[in-house]
Amino acid sequence: MKVTVVGAGAVGATCADNIARKELAQELVLLDIREGFAEGKAIDMMQTSALLGFDTKVKGVTNDYESTAGSDVVVITSGLPRKPGMTREELIGTNAGIVQSVTENILKYSPETIIVVVSNPMDTMTYLTLKTSGLPKNRIIGMGGALDSSRFKYYLSQALGCSPADLNAVVIGGHGDTTMIPLINHATWNSVPVTQFLSKEKQDEIVAATMVGGATLTKLIGTSAWYAPGAGTAMLVESILRDEKKLVPCCVALDGEYGQSDIAIGVPVVIGKNGWEKIVDIKLSDEEQQAFAKSAEAVRSMNSVLELA
């Protein structure tokens, strides 16, 4: 198996490190536009192999897409963060150009690959890839819901004093502070609804904390998070390469599911060797369905900035 991670920044490098440590692929290519940057990260990772006991071969390259040939999965993390004074339209326009260029170059050498999109705004970048790549929709996956759901489980575990691994909790909708929908009424602790243990006030507090989870970290550390995003992306890669059929909330193309079409947005899907293989329909309450429709409307507003032919 071969995996390429495009973008050797904090998220991309953390994702690559997780993939290497778990030996998910025989070969891992880390690609970046900065001269020598990916090469240095790759050498650093390879120098941990004797200490950690993995045999994945990690190779760093500068804009050498030929080295990515034959990749089974490609992770795209490249793009710019939003800077002070930058409008939403400017951010989308800049990152859309980057993501589209990366996708075109990747597909020249790996036409059968599965693409995992991490670049922000993630829902819009996933939709762009869907519309411009020519790939079947099941081979394009946006990572955001996996990360948001992990954050949801963290806040629930802190309130319940339990292991996050014992929790089932999902976040659907857009990957944004005002668009994500933590489904507190569907969350369980070893099959027992968490609402049995938490007051309504505490439930609302957990939902609110989850929705601003990314912004909270940015405020604390001065930049976007990378450990959890990198681990969440590696988890998706693992489910694909090992055909694990994990049920994970991801940003995927909808065609009538959840009452939405012509959009890529977060819903629970089964992840396996073919990419996303099945959308799982959770029975939503009227309030949750209305929240999902509102989230979809906000994502469409973001998508409208794209200049699609």
N, C-alpha and C positions, 0 to 999 in steps of 0.2 A: 504494500500500500504506500501511496505517496500523498503528502499534504503540502500545500503552499499557504503561507500566511503573508499577505501583502500589507506592509506597514510594520516596521520594527520598533515602533514606539512602545510605551508602557503596556498598553492593552495587547498589542500584537505579540510582543516579546513574552508576556506572561502566558498568553495562550499557547505559544510555541513551547515554552518551558513545560507546561502541563502535558502537552501532547508527547514531548520527548520523554519525560519521566514515566509516563504510563505506557510507553512503547506502542502507541497506537498506529504508528507507521514505520516502515523500514527507512524511509527517506522523508526529510522535512526541509522545505526550502523557505527561507525567510528573505523577503524582497523589500527593498526600500529605495527611494529616489536619492537619499543622501549618500554621497560617496563614502564607502567603507563602513557605514553605520551598521547595516545588517550583517556584514562580514564579522565585525567586532562582536556583536551580540551572539552570533552563531559560535564563534570560537570560545567565548566565555561559557556558553551552555555546554559545549563539547568537553570543556575542561572540568565539568562536574560529573561527566559520565562515569569516570572511574570511582568517584566518591559515592554516587547514587546507584550505580549498577545498571544503567540502561545502555542499549545498543543502537538506538535510533541515530541515524547519521543526519546531523543538522548542518545545512549549508546556507551561508548568507551571500546574497548577490545584490548588486546595484543595477536596477532597471534591466536585468537580463531575463526577459520572459522566456527565452528558449530553455533556460534551466528549469522552468516550471513544467515542462512538457510531461504529459501523462499523469497529471495530478488527479486523484480520485475526489478530493475535496479541496476547495479554495476558500480561505477566509479573507474577507476584505475589511480591514480596519482603517485604511488610509483616508485622510481627509483633515480639514482644519477645524479646530475648535472655534466657537464664536468669540470674537474679540470685542473689546469695548468700542461702542459706536457702530458696530457692524449690524446691518439690518438682517432680518430673517431671510429676505429675498437674496441678499448678497451671500449669506452663508450657504443657502441651498444651491445657488448658481455656481459657486466655487466648488463645493463638494460634489455636485452632480457631474461637473466636468471631469473631476478626478475619478469618481467611481465608474463613469461610463468608459473612460479611457482604459482604466485597469481591466474592466470586464472584457472589452474588445481585445486587448492584448492577451489576456488569459485564454480566451476561447480560441485564439489562433493555434495554441499548442495543446489545449485540453478541452476539446469540444464536448466531451462526455462528462465533464465534471459536475459536481454539486457545489453551489455557491452559498456560503454563509455570510450574510451582510451584517457588519457591526457598525459601520460608518454612520454618523449622524447628519441630519435627522433620520433615524433608522427606518421608520415606516416609509418615508418618502424615498430614501435611497433604495429600499427593497422594491418599491413600486417602479422606480426608474429602471432597475435591473430587469424586472419582469417585462417591462414594455419595450426595452431596447435590445435585450440579449438574444431573443429568439429561442431561449431555452424553454422546455416544458415547465409549467408552474411548480410542479413538485420538486424541481431541482433548485429552487430559489427560496432561501429561508432567512428571515430576519431574526436576530438573536434576542431582542429586547425582553420578551416575556419571560424567558428563562432567568434572566438577571432580576427582573422586578419580583418574580415569584420567590426567588431565593431571599431577597430583602424582606419580603412579606413574612416568610418563615422565621427569619431572624427576629423581627419585632414580636411575632407571636411567641417564639420560644423564650424571649426575655420576660414577657408578661406571664407566661405559664410556668416558667422555671423548668422547662423540659428540653429534650434534645430536638434540634431542628429536623433531624433525620426521622423522627416519629410523626412529623406533621405532613399533611397533604393540604396545600393551599396554593391557589393559582391567581394570577393577575392577568386580565384580558384587556383588550382595547389598545389604544395608542401608547407608545413608549415615551411618555412625557408627563410632567408634573400635574397637568390638568386633564390629561386624557386617559391615563391608566385607571383600571377598575379592579381593585383588590376584592375578590369575592369572599368576604368574611363569613357570609351565611352558608357557604359551601365548604369552608375549611374544617378539617378534622384532626384530632389528636388520636392516632391509632383507632380510627373509625368513629370516634365520639366527637360530635360537633363542638368546636371550640367555644361556641356561644353559650354552652352550658357552664363554662368556667369563668367567663368574662362579663363584666357589666357592659351595658350599652355604651356608657361613657368611655370605658377602656377599649371597646371595639372600635369606636370612632377615632380614638387616639392612635391606635395601631394602623388603621387605614390611612389616616392623615400622614403619619410618619413614613409609611411605605411610599406614598405618592411623592414625597419630597426627599426620598432616600438619596438620590444622586446629588441633588442640590446641597443636602446636609454635608455630604462628604467633600464636595467642592469648597464649601465654606470653611470646613475644618482643615483641609490639607492644601488648599489653594489651587487645586487642579482636579480634573476628573478622576474618578476611581479607576483602578486597573486590576486589582487582585480578583474581585468577584466577576467583573466582565470577562477577564481572561479565562477564569475557571468555567464560567457558564458557556463560553464559546467552545472550549475544549470538551465539555460534557456533550454538546451537540455533535461534535466531530466523532466522539467515541460511540455515540448511539448509531451514527451512520455507518462507520467502518466496521463495527462489531454487530450490526443489525440487531440492536437491542430492543427495538420497538418501544422505547420509552415514550410516555405521554408527557409532553412538554408544551407549555404555552409559547408559541412562536408567531412571528409576523409572516403571514402567508396570504396568497391570493384567494379572495372569496368570490364565489359565483352563486350567490343566493343564500349561502349559509349565514345564519344569524341575521337574515334580512338585508344583507349587503352584497353588492357586486361592484366590479371594477375598482377594487381597493385592495391594498395589502395592510393587514392589521392583525393584532395579536389575538389568537384563539388557541385552545388546546389541540395539539396534533400529535399523531404517532410518528416518531422519527426512526427510520430504518435505512437499509442499504439503498433504497431508491430515493432518499431525501425525506420529504414529508409524505406520508403514505395514506393518512386518513385524518379528516377533521372530525373531532369529537364534539357532538352537540350537547352542551350543558343546558338544562332547562332553567332559563333565567326568569326571575320575577319581572313583573311589569316595570318596576323601578330600575332593575338592572338592565333590562332591554332598552329602556329610554336612555340610560347612561351610556350604553354601548352605541346607540344611534347618534348621540351627541358627540361621543369620542370620534366616530367615523366621520362626522361632519367636520370636525376640527382637522383630522388627518387629510381630508379632501381639500381643505383650504390650503394646507401646506403643499399638497401635490399640485395645486393650481399654479404655483410659481414655476414649475418645471416647464421647459420649452420642448414639448414632445411633438414630433412631426405627425 
